[in-house]
Amino acid sequence: MSTVARPYRGNAEGTLDAKGRAAVPTRFRPIFEGREELVLWEPQGSKQPYLILMLDEYFDKIVEREYDGADELEEQDLTHDIWGHMDYVELDSASRFPIDKKYYKKAGFERGEKLFFIANQSYMEVWPLKAWERHEEERRGERSRLRYTPGKTVEKPQPHPLAKFVFPPEEGGADE
């Protein structure tokens, strides 16, 4: 049986409370059930900063995949980009996890602010709601710019920076 019952799917809103904690939305709680430690990671290179919450085994796969074939200089950059921007967090009895103050300015998180949680198969993105809305506006604008018009050259859209980190559902999961 898989450690993950199903891939992450859907979205939900939440709030960063006065103590700097975010509650995992009810729909995502079964994914993290029985876990003492999760990875909270700030990916580098995104236009809009956000955080990723995931199981440690997925984080390990990301690290393994990224370091595979890297030379010494690339490994040093990866060490900074991956290990320098992640924390292990624990869920409390109410399924809340702390968001460290260092992310408040860098990623735009503020206490009392609405959050947006969106699933991405093998991890969950955590956005300040306002940043998510800006991100979606930019994406809609990008899509409309890339729509096909006969006789017009169309630019190829760039892949999402984390597309290489999406893993297929674990075998034996509930969706098979």
C-alpha positions as CSV (number, residue, x, y, z in Angstrom):
1,M,0.0,0.0,0.0
2,S,1.2,3.5,-0.9
3,T,2.2,6.0,1.8
4,V,0.1,8.5,-0.2
5,A,-3.5,7.5,-0.6
6,R,-3.9,9.7,-3.8
7,P,-2.1,12.4,-5.6
8,Y,-2.7,16.0,-4.4
9,R,-5.8,17.4,-6.1
10,G,-7.9,20.5,-5.8
11,N,-7.5,23.8,-3.9
12,A,-8.7,25.5,-0.8
13,E,-8.3,28.8,1.0
14,G,-7.0,29.2,4.6
15,T,-5.5,31.9,6.8
16,L,-2.1,32.5,8.4
17,D,-3.1,32.9,12.0
18,A,-1.7,35.5,14.5
19,K,1.0,33.0,15.6
20,G,2.2,32.5,12.1
21,R,0.6,29.1,11.6
22,A,-1.4,27.8,8.6
23,A,-3.8,24.9,8.9
24,V,-3.7,22.2,6.3
25,P,-7.1,22.4,4.6
26,T,-9.4,19.5,5.6
27,R,-9.4,18.0,2.1
28,F,-5.6,17.6,2.2
29,R,-5.3,16.2,5.7
30,P,-5.5,12.5,4.8
31,I,-2.3,12.9,2.7
32,F,-0.3,14.0,5.8
33,E,-2.1,11.8,8.4
34,G,0.4,10.1,10.7
35,R,3.3,12.2,9.6
36,E,5.5,13.9,12.2
37,E,7.6,15.9,9.8
38,L,6.9,17.6,6.4
39,V,9.0,19.6,4.1
40,L,8.2,23.3,3.6
41,W,10.3,24.6,0.7
42,E,10.6,28.0,-1.1
43,P,11.4,27.2,-4.7
44,Q,13.8,29.6,-6.4
45,G,13.3,31.2,-9.8
46,S,9.5,31.9,-9.7
47,K,8.1,35.3,-10.6
48,Q,5.7,35.1,-7.7
49,P,7.1,33.7,-4.5
50,Y,5.2,30.9,-2.8
51,L,5.9,27.8,-0.6
52,I,5.6,24.1,-1.2
53,L,4.4,21.7,1.5
54,M,5.3,18.0,0.7
55,L,6.1,14.7,2.2
56,D,9.8,14.2,2.8
57,E,10.1,11.3,0.4
58,Y,9.0,13.6,-2.5
59,F,11.6,16.1,-1.4
60,D,14.2,13.4,-1.4
61,K,13.2,12.5,-5.0
62,I,13.6,16.1,-6.1
63,V,17.1,16.3,-4.5
64,E,18.1,13.0,-6.0
65,R,16.9,14.0,-9.5
66,E,18.5,17.4,-9.4
67,Y,21.9,16.2,-8.2
68,D,22.1,13.4,-10.7
69,G,24.8,14.3,-13.2
70,A,25.5,17.7,-11.7
71,D,29.1,18.9,-11.6
72,E,30.8,20.4,-8.5
73,L,29.7,24.0,-9.2
74,E,26.1,22.9,-10.0
75,E,26.0,20.9,-6.8
76,Q,27.0,24.0,-4.8
77,D,24.3,26.0,-6.5
78,L,21.7,23.3,-5.9
79,T,22.8,23.1,-2.2
80,H,22.0,26.8,-1.8
81,D,18.8,26.7,-3.9
82,I,17.4,23.5,-2.3
83,W,18.7,23.1,1.2
84,G,19.1,26.8,1.9
85,H,15.4,27.4,1.2
86,M,13.6,24.6,3.1
87,D,12.6,23.7,6.6
88,Y,11.2,20.6,8.2
89,V,7.9,21.5,9.9
90,E,5.6,19.5,12.2
91,L,1.9,19.5,12.2
92,D,0.3,20.2,15.6
93,S,-2.9,18.4,16.8
94,A,-5.1,20.9,14.7
95,S,-3.1,20.1,11.5
96,R,-1.3,23.5,11.6
97,F,2.2,24.1,10.6
98,P,4.4,27.2,11.3
99,I,5.5,29.5,8.5
100,D,8.8,31.1,9.6
101,K,9.1,34.9,9.7
102,K,11.9,34.7,7.1
103,Y,9.2,34.0,4.5
104,Y,7.0,37.0,5.4
105,K,9.0,39.6,3.4
106,K,10.5,37.3,0.8
107,A,7.3,35.4,-0.1
108,G,4.8,38.0,0.9
109,F,3.2,36.2,3.8
110,E,1.5,38.3,6.5
111,R,-0.2,37.2,9.7
112,G,-4.0,37.2,9.5
113,E,-3.7,37.1,5.7
114,K,-5.8,34.7,3.5
115,L,-3.8,31.9,1.9
116,F,-4.5,29.8,-1.1
117,F,-3.5,26.1,-1.2
118,I,-3.4,24.4,-4.6
119,A,-2.5,20.8,-5.3
120,N,0.1,19.8,-7.9
121,Q,0.1,16.0,-7.9
122,S,3.0,15.3,-5.6
123,Y,3.1,18.5,-3.6
124,M,0.9,21.3,-2.4
125,E,1.6,25.0,-3.2
126,V,0.9,27.5,-0.4
127,W,0.4,31.1,-1.7
128,P,-0.7,34.4,-0.1
129,L,-4.1,34.8,-1.7
130,K,-3.2,38.1,-3.3
131,A,0.0,36.7,-4.8
132,W,-2.0,33.8,-6.2
133,E,-4.5,36.2,-7.8
134,R,-1.6,38.2,-9.4
135,H,-0.1,35.0,-10.6
136,E,-3.3,33.9,-12.3
137,E,-3.8,37.3,-13.9
138,E,-0.3,37.0,-15.4
139,R,-0.9,33.5,-16.6
140,R,-4.2,34.5,-18.3
141,G,-2.5,37.4,-20.0
142,E,0.3,35.1,-21.1
143,R,-2.2,32.6,-22.5
144,S,-4.1,35.2,-24.4
145,R,-0.9,36.5,-25.9
146,L,0.0,33.0,-27.0
147,R,-3.4,32.2,-28.6
148,Y,-3.1,31.1,-32.2
149,T,-3.9,33.7,-34.9
150,P,-3.7,32.5,-38.5
151,G,-0.6,33.8,-40.3
152,K,1.0,35.0,-37.0
153,T,4.1,33.4,-35.4
154,V,3.4,32.1,-32.0
155,E,6.0,31.9,-29.2
156,K,6.4,28.6,-27.5
157,P,5.3,28.9,-23.8
158,Q,8.0,28.2,-21.2
159,P,7.4,25.2,-18.9
160,H,6.5,25.8,-15.3
161,P,9.8,25.9,-13.3
162,L,8.7,22.9,-11.1
163,A,7.3,20.8,-14.0
164,K,10.2,18.4,-13.6
165,F,9.3,17.8,-10.0
166,V,5.8,16.3,-10.6
167,F,5.8,12.6,-9.9
168,P,3.2,10.1,-11.0
169,P,0.9,8.7,-8.3
170,E,2.4,5.9,-6.2
171,E,1.4,2.4,-7.2
172,G,-1.3,0.8,-5.2
173,G,-3.0,4.1,-4.4
174,A,-6.7,4.7,-4.1
175,D,-6.9,6.0,-7.7
176,E,-5.9,2.8,-9.4
